[in-house]
C-alpha cells in the first residue's frame, strides 16, 4: 500500500498538464512497485525456475 505522503509527493512531482487518467495510471504503477518491493523485502519471491514454470502457463 502506498502512503498519503507518497501520493502527495508523487502529485507534486508530476507535470501540471496531466489528465486524471494519467494521474490514476501513475498512482496505480507506484502502488504496484511498492507492493513488489514489500514482497521482496518479506521473502515473497520466486526462484528463476519457479518463475519459468509460471510463465510457461501464460506462454502456451
C-alpha distance matrix in Angstrom:
0.0 3.8 6.5 9.7 11.6 10.0 10.7 14.1 14.9 14.2 16.4 19.0 19.4 19.8 23.4 25.0 26.1 23.2 23.0 20.2 19.7 19.2 16.7 14.6 15.2 14.1 10.8 10.2 11.5 9.3 6.1 8.4 9.7 6.8 6.5 10.3 10.6 8.9 11.2 14.0 13.9 14.1 16.9 15.5 17.6 20.8 24.2 26.0 28.2 25.4 23.8 27.3 27.9 24.8 25.6 29.2 28.2 26.8 29.7 32.5
3.8 0.0 3.8 6.8 8.2 6.3 7.1 10.5 11.2 10.7 12.9 15.3 15.8 16.5 20.2 21.8 23.2 20.5 20.8 18.2 18.1 17.3 14.4 13.1 13.8 12.1 8.7 9.5 10.5 7.5 5.6 9.0 9.4 6.7 8.3 11.6 11.2 10.5 13.4 15.6 15.2 16.2 19.1 18.0 19.8 23.0 26.2 27.7 30.2 27.7 25.8 29.1 30.2 27.1 27.5 31.2 30.5 28.7 31.3 34.4
6.5 3.8 0.0 3.8 5.3 5.1 6.4 8.7 9.9 10.6 12.5 14.3 15.6 16.8 20.5 21.6 23.6 21.3 21.7 19.1 19.7 18.9 15.6 14.8 16.2 14.2 10.8 12.4 13.7 10.4 9.2 12.7 12.8 9.9 11.8 14.9 14.0 13.1 16.3 18.3 17.3 18.3 21.5 20.9 22.8 26.3 29.3 31.0 33.6 31.2 29.3 32.7 33.8 30.7 31.2 34.9 34.2 32.4 35.1 38.2
9.7 6.8 3.8 0.0 3.8 5.4 5.0 6.2 8.6 9.8 10.5 12.3 14.3 15.5 18.9 19.5 21.6 19.6 20.0 17.4 18.7 18.1 14.5 14.1 16.3 14.3 11.0 13.4 15.0 12.1 11.4 15.2 15.5 13.1 15.1 18.2 17.5 16.8 20.0 21.9 21.0 22.1 25.3 24.6 26.4 29.8 32.9 34.3 36.9 34.5 32.5 35.8 36.9 33.7 34.0 37.7 36.9 34.9 37.5 40.6
11.6 8.2 5.3 3.8 0.0 3.8 5.4 5.1 6.1 8.4 9.9 10.5 12.4 14.4 17.9 18.8 21.4 19.8 21.0 18.9 20.3 19.0 15.4 15.8 17.6 15.0 12.3 15.0 15.9 12.4 12.7 16.3 15.7 13.3 16.1 18.7 17.3 17.0 20.5 21.9 20.7 22.3 25.5 25.2 26.9 30.3 33.1 34.5 37.3 35.3 33.2 36.5 37.9 34.9 35.1 38.8 38.3 36.3 38.7 41.9
10.0 6.3 5.1 5.4 3.8 0.0 3.8 5.5 5.1 6.0 8.5 9.9 10.6 12.4 16.1 17.6 19.9 18.0 19.2 17.4 18.2 16.6 13.3 13.6 14.8 11.8 9.4 12.1 12.4 8.8 9.6 13.0 12.2 10.2 13.3 15.6 14.4 14.7 18.1 19.2 18.5 20.5 23.3 22.9 24.1 27.3 30.1 31.2 34.2 32.2 29.9 33.1 34.7 31.8 31.7 35.5 35.1 33.0 35.2 38.6
10.7 7.1 6.4 5.0 5.4 3.8 0.0 3.8 5.5 5.1 6.1 8.6 10.0 10.7 14.2 15.2 17.2 15.1 16.0 13.8 15.0 13.7 10.1 10.5 12.3 9.8 7.1 10.4 11.5 8.7 9.4 13.1 13.1 11.8 14.4 17.0 16.5 16.9 19.9 21.4 21.2 22.8 25.6 24.6 25.8 28.8 31.7 32.7 35.5 33.3 30.9 33.9 35.3 32.2 31.9 35.6 35.0 32.7 35.0 38.2
14.1 10.5 8.7 6.2 5.1 5.5 3.8 0.0 3.8 5.4 5.1 6.2 8.7 10.1 13.3 13.8 16.4 15.1 16.4 14.7 16.6 15.2 11.5 12.8 14.9 12.3 10.3 13.8 14.8 12.0 13.2 16.8 16.5 15.1 18.0 20.4 19.6 20.0 23.2 24.5 24.0 25.8 28.7 28.0 29.2 32.3 35.1 36.0 38.9 36.9 34.4 37.4 38.9 35.9 35.5 39.2 38.7 36.3 38.5 41.7
14.9 11.2 9.9 8.6 6.1 5.1 5.5 3.8 0.0 3.8 5.5 5.1 6.3 8.9 12.3 13.7 16.5 15.5 17.5 16.4 17.9 15.8 12.5 14.2 15.5 12.3 11.0 14.5 14.4 11.4 13.4 16.5 15.4 14.3 17.7 19.5 18.3 19.3 22.5 23.3 22.7 25.0 27.7 27.3 28.2 31.2 33.7 34.5 37.6 35.9 33.4 36.3 38.2 35.3 34.8 38.5 38.4 36.0 37.9 41.3
14.2 10.7 10.6 9.8 8.4 6.0 5.1 5.4 3.8 0.0 3.8 5.4 5.2 6.4 10.1 12.0 14.2 12.7 14.6 13.6 14.7 12.3 9.3 11.1 12.0 8.6 7.9 11.5 11.2 8.7 11.2 14.1 13.2 12.9 16.2 17.8 17.2 18.6 21.5 22.3 22.3 24.6 26.9 26.2 26.7 29.5 32.0 32.4 35.5 33.8 31.0 33.8 35.7 32.8 32.0 35.7 35.5 32.9 34.7 38.2
16.4 12.9 12.5 10.5 9.9 8.5 6.1 5.1 5.5 3.8 0.0 3.8 5.4 5.3 8.4 9.2 11.5 10.2 12.1 11.1 13.0 11.1 7.8 10.3 12.0 9.3 8.8 12.6 13.1 11.3 13.5 16.5 16.3 16.1 19.1 20.9 20.6 21.8 24.6 25.7 25.8 27.9 30.3 29.3 29.9 32.6 35.2 35.6 38.5 36.8 33.9 36.5 38.3 35.2 34.3 37.9 37.6 34.8 36.6 40.0
19.0 15.3 14.3 12.3 10.5 9.9 8.6 6.2 5.1 5.4 3.8 0.0 3.8 5.7 8.2 8.9 12.1 12.0 14.5 14.2 16.3 14.1 11.2 14.0 15.5 12.5 12.3 16.1 16.2 14.0 16.5 19.5 18.6 18.3 21.6 23.2 22.4 23.7 26.8 27.5 27.3 29.7 32.1 31.5 32.1 34.8 37.3 37.6 40.8 39.2 36.3 39.0 41.0 38.0 37.1 40.7 40.6 37.8 39.5 43.0
19.4 15.8 15.6 14.3 12.4 10.6 10.0 8.7 6.3 5.2 5.4 3.8 0.0 3.8 6.6 8.9 11.8 11.6 14.6 14.9 16.3 13.4 11.2 14.2 14.7 11.4 12.1 15.6 14.8 12.9 16.0 18.4 17.1 17.4 20.8 21.9 21.0 22.9 25.8 26.1 26.1 28.8 31.0 30.4 30.5 33.1 35.3 35.3 38.6 37.3 34.3 36.8 39.0 36.2 35.1 38.7 38.8 36.0 37.4 40.9
19.8 16.5 16.8 15.5 14.4 12.4 10.7 10.1 8.9 6.4 5.3 5.7 3.8 0.0 3.8 6.5 8.6 7.9 11.0 11.7 13.0 9.9 8.3 11.7 12.1 9.2 10.8 14.1 13.5 12.5 15.7 17.8 17.1 17.9 21.0 22.1 21.9 23.9 26.3 26.9 27.4 29.9 31.8 30.8 30.8 33.1 35.4 35.2 38.3 36.9 33.8 36.0 38.1 35.3 33.9 37.4 37.4 34.3 35.6 39.1
23.4 20.2 20.5 18.9 17.9 16.1 14.2 13.3 12.3 10.1 8.4 8.2 6.6 3.8 0.0 3.8 5.7 6.5 10.2 12.0 13.5 10.5 9.9 13.6 14.0 11.7 13.8 16.9 16.3 15.9 19.1 21.0 20.3 21.5 24.5 25.4 25.4 27.5 29.8 30.3 31.0 33.6 35.3 34.2 34.0 36.1 38.3 37.8 40.9 39.7 36.3 38.3 40.6 37.7 36.0 39.4 39.4 36.2 37.3 40.7
25.0 21.8 21.6 19.5 18.8 17.6 15.2 13.8 13.7 12.0 9.2 8.9 8.9 6.5 3.8 0.0 3.8 6.0 9.3 11.2 13.6 11.4 10.6 14.3 15.4 13.8 15.4 18.6 18.7 18.3 21.1 23.3 23.1 24.0 26.8 28.1 28.2 30.0 32.4 33.2 33.8 36.1 38.1 36.9 36.9 39.1 41.4 41.1 44.0 42.6 39.3 41.4 43.4 40.4 38.8 42.1 41.9 38.6 39.9 43.2
26.1 23.2 23.6 21.6 21.4 19.9 17.2 16.4 16.5 14.2 11.5 12.1 11.8 8.6 5.7 3.8 0.0 3.8 6.8 9.7 11.7 9.8 10.2 13.7 14.5 13.7 15.8 18.5 18.7 19.1 21.8 23.6 23.7 25.1 27.6 28.8 29.3 31.2 33.3 34.2 35.1 37.3 39.1 37.5 37.4 39.3 41.6 41.0 43.8 42.4 39.0 40.8 42.7 39.7 37.9 41.0 40.7 37.3 38.4 41.6
23.2 20.5 21.3 19.6 19.8 18.0 15.1 15.1 15.5 12.7 10.2 12.0 11.6 7.9 6.5 6.0 3.8 0.0 3.8 6.5 8.0 6.1 6.7 10.1 10.8 10.4 12.6 15.0 15.4 16.2 18.6 20.3 20.8 22.3 24.5 25.7 26.6 28.4 30.2 31.3 32.5 34.5 36.2 34.4 34.3 36.1 38.6 38.1 40.7 39.2 35.8 37.6 39.4 36.3 34.6 37.7 37.2 33.8 35.1 38.2
23.0 20.8 21.7 20.0 21.0 19.2 16.0 16.4 17.5 14.6 12.1 14.5 14.6 11.0 10.2 9.3 6.8 3.8 0.0 3.8 5.3 5.2 6.5 8.7 9.9 10.8 12.6 14.4 15.5 16.8 18.6 20.2 21.4 22.8 24.6 26.0 27.3 28.8 30.4 31.9 33.2 34.9 36.5 34.4 34.4 36.1 38.8 38.3 40.7 38.9 35.6 37.4 38.9 35.5 33.9 36.9 36.1 32.7 34.2 37.1
20.2 18.2 19.1 17.4 18.9 17.4 13.8 14.7 16.4 13.6 11.1 14.2 14.9 11.7 12.0 11.2 9.7 6.5 3.8 0.0 3.8 5.4 5.0 6.1 8.5 9.8 10.5 12.2 14.1 15.2 16.4 18.3 20.0 21.0 22.5 24.4 25.7 26.8 28.4 30.3 31.5 32.8 34.6 32.5 32.8 34.7 37.6 37.5 39.7 37.6 34.5 36.5 37.8 34.3 33.0 36.1 35.0 31.8 33.7 36.5
19.7 18.1 19.7 18.7 20.3 18.2 15.0 16.6 17.9 14.7 13.0 16.3 16.3 13.0 13.5 13.6 11.7 8.0 5.3 3.8 0.0 3.8 5.4 5.1 6.0 8.5 9.9 10.4 12.2 14.1 15.2 16.4 18.3 19.9 21.0 22.5 24.4 25.6 26.8 28.6 30.2 31.4 32.9 30.5 30.6 32.2 35.0 34.7 36.8 34.7 31.5 33.4 34.5 31.1 29.7 32.6 31.5 28.2 30.0 32.8
19.2 17.3 18.9 18.1 19.0 16.6 13.7 15.2 15.8 12.3 11.1 14.1 13.4 9.9 10.5 11.4 9.8 6.1 5.2 5.4 3.8 0.0 3.8 5.4 5.0 6.1 8.6 9.8 10.5 12.2 14.2 15.3 16.5 18.3 19.9 21.1 22.6 24.3 25.6 27.0 28.6 30.2 31.6 29.5 29.4 31.0 33.6 33.1 35.5 33.8 30.4 32.3 33.8 30.5 29.0 32.1 31.4 28.1 29.6 32.6
16.7 14.4 15.6 14.5 15.4 13.3 10.1 11.5 12.5 9.3 7.8 11.2 11.2 8.3 9.9 10.6 10.2 6.7 6.5 5.0 5.4 3.8 0.0 3.8 5.5 5.1 6.2 8.6 9.9 10.5 12.3 14.3 15.4 16.5 18.4 20.1 21.1 22.5 24.3 25.8 26.9 28.6 30.4 28.5 28.7 30.8 33.5 33.5 36.0 34.1 30.9 33.1 34.6 31.3 30.1 33.4 32.7 29.6 31.4 34.5
14.6 13.1 14.8 14.1 15.8 13.6 10.5 12.8 14.2 11.1 10.3 14.0 14.2 11.7 13.6 14.3 13.7 10.1 8.7 6.1 5.1 5.4 3.8 0.0 3.8 5.4 5.1 6.1 8.5 9.8 10.5 12.3 14.2 15.2 16.4 18.4 20.0 20.9 22.4 24.3 25.6 26.8 28.5 26.3 26.8 28.8 31.8 31.9 34.1 31.9 28.9 31.2 32.4 28.9 27.9 31.2 30.1 27.2 29.3 32.2
15.2 13.8 16.2 16.3 17.6 14.8 12.3 14.9 15.5 12.0 12.0 15.5 14.7 12.1 14.0 15.4 14.5 10.8 9.9 8.5 6.0 5.0 5.5 3.8 0.0 3.8 5.5 5.1 6.2 8.6 9.9 10.6 12.4 14.3 15.3 16.6 18.5 19.9 21.0 22.6 24.4 25.7 27.0 24.7 24.7 26.4 29.2 28.9 31.2 29.2 26.0 28.1 29.5 26.1 24.8 28.1 27.3 24.1 26.0 29.1
14.1 12.1 14.2 14.3 15.0 11.8 9.8 12.3 12.3 8.6 9.3 12.5 11.4 9.2 11.7 13.8 13.7 10.4 10.8 9.8 8.5 6.1 5.1 5.4 3.8 0.0 3.8 5.5 5.1 6.2 8.7 9.9 10.6 12.3 14.2 15.4 16.6 18.3 19.9 21.1 22.6 24.4 25.8 24.0 24.0 25.9 28.6 28.5 31.1 29.3 26.2 28.4 30.1 26.9 25.7 29.2 28.7 25.7 27.5 30.8
10.8 8.7 10.8 11.0 12.3 9.4 7.1 10.3 11.0 7.9 8.8 12.3 12.1 10.8 13.8 15.4 15.8 12.6 12.6 10.5 9.9 8.6 6.2 5.1 5.5 3.8 0.0 3.8 5.3 4.9 6.2 8.6 9.8 10.5 12.2 14.2 15.3 16.3 18.2 19.9 20.9 22.4 24.3 22.5 23.0 25.4 28.3 28.7 31.2 29.1 26.3 28.9 30.3 27.0 26.3 29.8 29.1 26.5 28.6 31.8
10.2 9.5 12.4 13.4 15.0 12.1 10.4 13.8 14.5 11.5 12.6 16.1 15.6 14.1 16.9 18.6 18.5 15.0 14.4 12.2 10.4 9.8 8.6 6.1 5.1 5.5 3.8 0.0 3.8 5.4 5.1 6.2 8.7 9.9 10.5 12.4 14.3 15.2 16.4 18.4 19.9 21.0 22.5 20.3 20.7 22.8 25.9 26.2 28.5 26.2 23.3 25.9 27.0 23.6 23.0 26.5 25.6 22.9 25.3 28.3
11.5 10.5 13.7 15.0 15.9 12.4 11.5 14.8 14.4 11.2 13.1 16.2 14.8 13.5 16.3 18.7 18.7 15.4 15.5 14.1 12.2 10.5 9.9 8.5 6.2 5.1 5.3 3.8 0.0 3.8 5.4 5.1 6.2 8.6 9.9 10.6 12.4 14.2 15.3 16.6 18.4 20.0 21.2 19.1 19.0 20.9 23.7 23.7 26.3 24.4 21.3 23.8 25.4 22.2 21.3 24.9 24.5 21.8 23.7 27.1
9.3 7.5 10.4 12.1 12.4 8.8 8.7 12.0 11.4 8.7 11.3 14.0 12.9 12.5 15.9 18.3 19.1 16.2 16.8 15.2 14.1 12.2 10.5 9.8 8.6 6.2 4.9 5.4 3.8 0.0 3.8 5.5 5.2 6.2 8.6 9.9 10.6 12.3 14.2 15.4 16.5 18.4 20.1 18.6 18.9 21.4 24.1 24.6 27.4 25.5 22.7 25.5 27.2 24.1 23.6 27.3 27.0 24.6 26.7 30.0
6.1 5.6 9.2 11.4 12.7 9.6 9.4 13.2 13.4 11.2 13.5 16.5 16.0 15.7 19.1 21.1 21.8 18.6 18.6 16.4 15.2 14.2 12.3 10.5 9.9 8.7 6.2 5.1 5.4 3.8 0.0 3.8 5.5 5.1 6.1 8.6 9.9 10.4 12.1 14.2 15.2 16.4 18.3 16.5 17.4 20.0 23.2 24.1 26.5 24.2 21.8 24.8 26.0 22.8 22.8 26.4 25.8 23.7 26.2 29.3
8.4 9.0 12.7 15.2 16.3 13.0 13.1 16.8 16.5 14.1 16.5 19.5 18.4 17.8 21.0 23.3 23.6 20.3 20.2 18.3 16.4 15.3 14.3 12.3 10.6 9.9 8.6 6.2 5.1 5.5 3.8 0.0 3.8 5.4 5.0 6.2 8.7 9.8 10.4 12.3 14.2 15.3 16.4 14.2 14.5 16.8 19.9 20.6 23.0 20.7 18.1 21.1 22.3 19.1 19.0 22.7 22.1 20.1 22.5 25.7
9.7 9.4 12.8 15.5 15.7 12.2 13.1 16.5 15.4 13.2 16.3 18.6 17.1 17.1 20.3 23.1 23.7 20.8 21.4 20.0 18.3 16.5 15.4 14.2 12.4 10.6 9.8 8.7 6.2 5.2 5.5 3.8 0.0 3.8 5.4 5.1 6.3 8.6 9.8 10.6 12.3 14.3 15.4 13.9 13.8 16.3 19.0 19.6 22.5 20.6 18.0 21.0 22.8 20.0 19.7 23.5 23.5 21.5 23.6 27.0
6.8 6.7 9.9 13.1 13.3 10.2 11.8 15.1 14.3 12.9 16.1 18.3 17.4 17.9 21.5 24.0 25.1 22.3 22.8 21.0 19.9 18.3 16.5 15.2 14.3 12.3 10.5 9.9 8.6 6.2 5.1 5.4 3.8 0.0 3.8 5.4 5.1 6.1 8.5 9.8 10.5 12.3 14.3 13.2 14.1 17.2 20.0 21.3 24.1 22.0 19.9 23.2 24.7 21.9 22.2 25.9 25.8 24.1 26.5 29.7
6.5 8.3 11.8 15.1 16.1 13.3 14.4 18.0 17.7 16.2 19.1 21.6 20.8 21.0 24.5 26.8 27.6 24.5 24.6 22.5 21.0 19.9 18.4 16.4 15.3 14.2 12.2 10.5 9.9 8.6 6.1 5.0 5.4 3.8 0.0 3.8 5.4 5.0 6.0 8.5 9.8 10.5 12.2 10.4 11.7 14.7 18.0 19.5 21.9 19.4 17.6 21.1 22.0 19.2 19.9 23.5 23.1 21.8 24.4 27.4
10.3 11.6 14.9 18.2 18.7 15.6 17.0 20.4 19.5 17.8 20.9 23.2 21.9 22.1 25.4 28.1 28.8 25.7 26.0 24.4 22.5 21.1 20.1 18.4 16.6 15.4 14.2 12.4 10.6 9.9 8.6 6.2 5.1 5.4 3.8 0.0 3.8 5.4 5.0 6.1 8.6 9.9 10.6 8.9 9.0 11.8 14.8 16.1 18.7 16.6 14.6 18.0 19.4 16.9 17.4 21.1 21.1 19.9 22.2 25.4
10.6 11.2 14.0 17.5 17.3 14.4 16.5 19.6 18.3 17.2 20.6 22.4 21.0 21.9 25.4 28.2 29.3 26.6 27.3 25.7 24.4 22.6 21.1 20.0 18.5 16.6 15.3 14.3 12.4 10.6 9.9 8.7 6.3 5.1 5.4 3.8 0.0 3.8 5.4 5.1 6.1 8.6 10.0 9.7 10.1 13.4 15.9 17.5 20.4 18.7 16.9 20.4 22.1 19.9 20.4 24.1 24.5 23.4 25.4 28.7
8.9 10.5 13.1 16.8 17.0 14.7 16.9 20.0 19.3 18.6 21.8 23.7 22.9 23.9 27.5 30.0 31.2 28.4 28.8 26.8 25.6 24.3 22.5 20.9 19.9 18.3 16.3 15.2 14.2 12.3 10.4 9.8 8.6 6.1 5.0 5.4 3.8 0.0 3.8 5.4 5.1 6.2 8.7 8.4 10.2 13.9 16.8 19.0 21.5 19.3 18.1 21.8 22.9 20.6 21.7 25.3 25.3 24.5 27.0 29.9
11.2 13.4 16.3 20.0 20.5 18.1 19.9 23.2 22.5 21.5 24.6 26.8 25.8 26.3 29.8 32.4 33.3 30.2 30.4 28.4 26.8 25.6 24.3 22.4 21.0 19.9 18.2 16.4 15.3 14.2 12.1 10.4 9.8 8.5 6.0 5.0 5.4 3.8 0.0 3.8 5.5 5.2 6.2 4.8 6.7 10.4 13.5 15.9 18.1 15.6 14.7 18.5 19.3 17.1 18.6 22.1 22.0 21.6 24.1 26.9
14.0 15.6 18.3 21.9 21.9 19.2 21.4 24.5 23.3 22.3 25.7 27.5 26.1 26.9 30.3 33.2 34.2 31.3 31.9 30.3 28.6 27.0 25.8 24.3 22.6 21.1 19.9 18.4 16.6 15.4 14.2 12.3 10.6 9.8 8.5 6.1 5.1 5.4 3.8 0.0 3.8 5.4 5.2 5.6 5.9 9.4 11.8 14.1 16.7 15.0 14.1 17.7 19.1 17.5 18.7 22.1 22.7 22.3 24.4 27.3
13.9 15.2 17.3 21.0 20.7 18.5 21.2 24.0 22.7 22.3 25.8 27.3 26.1 27.4 31.0 33.8 35.1 32.5 33.2 31.5 30.2 28.6 26.9 25.6 24.4 22.6 20.9 19.9 18.4 16.5 15.2 14.2 12.3 10.5 9.8 8.6 6.1 5.1 5.5 3.8 0.0 3.8 5.7 7.6 9.0 12.6 14.7 17.3 19.9 18.2 17.7 21.3 22.6 21.1 22.4 25.8 26.3 26.0 28.2 31.0
14.1 16.2 18.3 22.1 22.3 20.5 22.8 25.8 25.0 24.6 27.9 29.7 28.8 29.9 33.6 36.1 37.3 34.5 34.9 32.8 31.4 30.2 28.6 26.8 25.7 24.4 22.4 21.0 20.0 18.4 16.4 15.3 14.3 12.3 10.5 9.9 8.6 6.2 5.2 5.4 3.8 0.0 3.8 5.6 8.4 12.0 14.5 17.6 19.6 17.4 17.5 21.2 21.8 20.3 22.2 25.4 25.5 25.6 28.1 30.6
16.9 19.1 21.5 25.3 25.5 23.3 25.6 28.7 27.7 26.9 30.3 32.1 31.0 31.8 35.3 38.1 39.1 36.2 36.5 34.6 32.9 31.6 30.4 28.5 27.0 25.8 24.3 22.5 21.2 20.1 18.3 16.4 15.4 14.3 12.2 10.6 10.0 8.7 6.2 5.2 5.7 3.8 0.0 3.8 5.6 8.8 10.9 14.2 16.1 14.1 14.5 18.2 18.8 17.7 19.8 22.7 23.1 23.6 25.8 28.2
15.5 18.0 20.9 24.6 25.2 22.9 24.6 28.0 27.3 26.2 29.3 31.5 30.4 30.8 34.2 36.9 37.5 34.4 34.4 32.5 30.5 29.5 28.5 26.3 24.7 24.0 22.5 20.3 19.1 18.6 16.5 14.2 13.9 13.2 10.4 8.9 9.7 8.4 4.8 5.6 7.6 5.6 3.8 0.0 3.8 7.1 10.2 13.3 14.8 12.2 12.3 16.1 16.4 14.7 16.9 20.0 20.0 20.4 22.9 25.2
17.6 19.8 22.8 26.4 26.9 24.1 25.8 29.2 28.2 26.7 29.9 32.1 30.5 30.8 34.0 36.9 37.4 34.3 34.4 32.8 30.6 29.4 28.7 26.8 24.7 24.0 23.0 20.7 19.0 18.9 17.4 14.5 13.8 14.1 11.7 9.0 10.1 10.2 6.7 5.9 9.0 8.4 5.6 3.8 0.0 3.8 6.9 9.6 11.5 9.4 9.1 12.8 13.7 12.4 14.2 17.3 17.8 18.2 20.3 22.8
20.8 23.0 26.3 29.8 30.3 27.3 28.8 32.3 31.2 29.5 32.6 34.8 33.1 33.1 36.1 39.1 39.3 36.1 36.1 34.7 32.2 31.0 30.8 28.8 26.4 25.9 25.4 22.8 20.9 21.4 20.0 16.8 16.3 17.2 14.7 11.8 13.4 13.9 10.4 9.4 12.6 12.0 8.8 7.1 3.8 0.0 3.8 6.5 7.8 5.6 5.8 9.4 10.2 9.6 11.5 14.2 15.1 15.9 17.7 20.0
24.2 26.2 29.3 32.9 33.1 30.1 31.7 35.1 33.7 32.0 35.2 37.3 35.3 35.4 38.3 41.4 41.6 38.6 38.8 37.6 35.0 33.6 33.5 31.8 29.2 28.6 28.3 25.9 23.7 24.1 23.2 19.9 19.0 20.0 18.0 14.8 15.9 16.8 13.5 11.8 14.7 14.5 10.9 10.2 6.9 3.8 0.0 3.8 5.4 5.1 6.2 8.6 9.9 10.7 12.2 14.3 16.0 17.1 18.1 20.3
26.0 27.7 31.0 34.3 34.5 31.2 32.7 36.0 34.5 32.4 35.6 37.6 35.3 35.2 37.8 41.1 41.0 38.1 38.3 37.5 34.7 33.1 33.5 31.9 28.9 28.5 28.7 26.2 23.7 24.6 24.1 20.6 19.6 21.3 19.5 16.1 17.5 19.0 15.9 14.1 17.3 17.6 14.2 13.3 9.6 6.5 3.8 0.0 3.8 5.5 5.1 6.1 8.7 9.9 10.4 12.2 14.7 15.5 15.8 18.1
28.2 30.2 33.6 36.9 37.3 34.2 35.5 38.9 37.6 35.5 38.5 40.8 38.6 38.3 40.9 44.0 43.8 40.7 40.7 39.7 36.8 35.5 36.0 34.1 31.2 31.1 31.2 28.5 26.3 27.4 26.5 23.0 22.5 24.1 21.9 18.7 20.4 21.5 18.1 16.7 19.9 19.6 16.1 14.8 11.5 7.8 5.4 3.8 0.0 3.8 5.4 5.0 6.2 8.7 9.8 10.6 13.0 14.7 15.0 16.6
25.4 27.7 31.2 34.5 35.3 32.2 33.3 36.9 35.9 33.8 36.8 39.2 37.3 36.9 39.7 42.6 42.4 39.2 38.9 37.6 34.7 33.8 34.1 31.9 29.2 29.3 29.1 26.2 24.4 25.5 24.2 20.7 20.6 22.0 19.4 16.6 18.7 19.3 15.6 15.0 18.2 17.4 14.1 12.2 9.4 5.6 5.1 5.5 3.8 0.0 3.8 5.5 5.1 6.3 8.6 10.0 11.4 13.2 14.4 16.0
23.8 25.8 29.3 32.5 33.2 29.9 30.9 34.4 33.4 31.0 33.9 36.3 34.3 33.8 36.3 39.3 39.0 35.8 35.6 34.5 31.5 30.4 30.9 28.9 26.0 26.2 26.3 23.3 21.3 22.7 21.8 18.1 18.0 19.9 17.6 14.6 16.9 18.1 14.7 14.1 17.7 17.5 14.5 12.3 9.1 5.8 6.2 5.1 5.4 3.8 0.0 3.8 5.4 5.1 6.1 8.6 10.2 11.0 12.1 14.5
27.3 29.1 32.7 35.8 36.5 33.1 33.9 37.4 36.3 33.8 36.5 39.0 36.8 36.0 38.3 41.4 40.8 37.6 37.4 36.5 33.4 32.3 33.1 31.2 28.1 28.4 28.9 25.9 23.8 25.5 24.8 21.1 21.0 23.2 21.1 18.0 20.4 21.8 18.5 17.7 21.3 21.2 18.2 16.1 12.8 9.4 8.6 6.1 5.0 5.5 3.8 0.0 3.8 5.5 5.1 6.1 8.9 10.0 10.0 12.0
27.9 30.2 33.8 36.9 37.9 34.7 35.3 38.9 38.2 35.7 38.3 41.0 39.0 38.1 40.6 43.4 42.7 39.4 38.9 37.8 34.5 33.8 34.6 32.4 29.5 30.1 30.3 27.0 25.4 27.2 26.0 22.3 22.8 24.7 22.0 19.4 22.1 22.9 19.3 19.1 22.6 21.8 18.8 16.4 13.7 10.2 9.9 8.7 6.2 5.1 5.4 3.8 0.0 3.8 5.5 5.2 6.9 9.3 10.1 11.1
24.8 27.1 30.7 33.7 34.9 31.8 32.2 35.9 35.3 32.8 35.2 38.0 36.2 35.3 37.7 40.4 39.7 36.3 35.5 34.3 31.1 30.5 31.3 28.9 26.1 26.9 27.0 23.6 22.2 24.1 22.8 19.1 20.0 21.9 19.2 16.9 19.9 20.6 17.1 17.5 21.1 20.3 17.7 14.7 12.4 9.6 10.7 9.9 8.7 6.3 5.1 5.5 3.8 0.0 3.8 5.5 5.6 7.1 9.1 10.7
25.6 27.5 31.2 34.0 35.1 31.7 31.9 35.5 34.8 32.0 34.3 37.1 35.1 33.9 36.0 38.8 37.9 34.6 33.9 33.0 29.7 29.0 30.1 27.9 24.8 25.7 26.3 23.0 21.3 23.6 22.8 19.0 19.7 22.2 19.9 17.4 20.4 21.7 18.6 18.7 22.4 22.2 19.8 16.9 14.2 11.5 12.2 10.4 9.8 8.6 6.1 5.1 5.5 3.8 0.0 3.8 5.3 5.1 6.1 8.7
29.2 31.2 34.9 37.7 38.8 35.5 35.6 39.2 38.5 35.7 37.9 40.7 38.7 37.4 39.4 42.1 41.0 37.7 36.9 36.1 32.6 32.1 33.4 31.2 28.1 29.2 29.8 26.5 24.9 27.3 26.4 22.7 23.5 25.9 23.5 21.1 24.1 25.3 22.1 22.1 25.8 25.4 22.7 20.0 17.3 14.2 14.3 12.2 10.6 10.0 8.6 6.1 5.2 5.5 3.8 0.0 3.8 5.3 5.0 6.1
28.2 30.5 34.2 36.9 38.3 35.1 35.0 38.7 38.4 35.5 37.6 40.6 38.8 37.4 39.4 41.9 40.7 37.2 36.1 35.0 31.5 31.4 32.7 30.1 27.3 28.7 29.1 25.6 24.5 27.0 25.8 22.1 23.5 25.8 23.1 21.1 24.5 25.3 22.0 22.7 26.3 25.5 23.1 20.0 17.8 15.1 16.0 14.7 13.0 11.4 10.2 8.9 6.9 5.6 5.3 3.8 0.0 3.8 5.7 5.8
26.8 28.7 32.4 34.9 36.3 33.0 32.7 36.3 36.0 32.9 34.8 37.8 36.0 34.3 36.2 38.6 37.3 33.8 32.7 31.8 28.2 28.1 29.6 27.2 24.1 25.7 26.5 22.9 21.8 24.6 23.7 20.1 21.5 24.1 21.8 19.9 23.4 24.5 21.6 22.3 26.0 25.6 23.6 20.4 18.2 15.9 17.1 15.5 14.7 13.2 11.0 10.0 9.3 7.1 5.1 5.3 3.8 0.0 3.8 5.7
29.7 31.3 35.1 37.5 38.7 35.2 35.0 38.5 37.9 34.7 36.6 39.5 37.4 35.6 37.3 39.9 38.4 35.1 34.2 33.7 30.0 29.6 31.4 29.3 26.0 27.5 28.6 25.3 23.7 26.7 26.2 22.5 23.6 26.5 24.4 22.2 25.4 27.0 24.1 24.4 28.2 28.1 25.8 22.9 20.3 17.7 18.1 15.8 15.0 14.4 12.1 10.0 10.1 9.1 6.1 5.0 5.7 3.8 0.0 3.8
32.5 34.4 38.2 40.6 41.9 38.6 38.2 41.7 41.3 38.2 40.0 43.0 40.9 39.1 40.7 43.2 41.6 38.2 37.1 36.5 32.8 32.6 34.5 32.2 29.1 30.8 31.8 28.3 27.1 30.0 29.3 25.7 27.0 29.7 27.4 25.4 28.7 29.9 26.9 27.3 31.0 30.6 28.2 25.2 22.8 20.0 20.3 18.1 16.6 16.0 14.5 12.0 11.1 10.7 8.7 6.1 5.8 5.7 3.8 0.0
